[in-house]
Amino acid sequence: MKLKYLPIEDRQNLRVLRHNKDKKLTVAILESMLRRLLTLQTLWEYRKWFLELDEETLNAHPSLLCGLVQIHVLGGNLSLAREWAEKLPEGSLYRCVTELMIPGNAPKDLVNTIKRISDEG
């Protein structure tokens, strides 16, 4: 697999993930990757590890759940993306941002979510 288009940090992370058996290290690498600007191609290269995460881990780390939703969107599985997005807390910033990523979501729902967040302060 040629990953020359990936930044060196991601190539190193992917090498570590391929040989890693520690769930905590996997979560730490995925979360750190999501904290920075990345291309959709880069996110797609991490899909194997997102898809292996269990529901308990995803619920404990909303940023990972957002990443998983985006991977399902990229893969064309919008129904699964919506299903996972609904597991995020209603009205949360994570939910609002994640709903933006899913094609076909009604703008009215998004506006209502943004209003709720701004009203809550």
Secondary structure, DSSP 4 states (H G I P E B T S, - for coil): ---TTS-HHHHHHHHHHHH---HHHHHHHHHHHHTS---HHHHHHTHHHHHT--HHHHHH-HHHHHHHHHHHHHTT-HHHHHHHHTTSPTT-HHHHHHHHHSTT--HHHHHHHHHHHHHH-
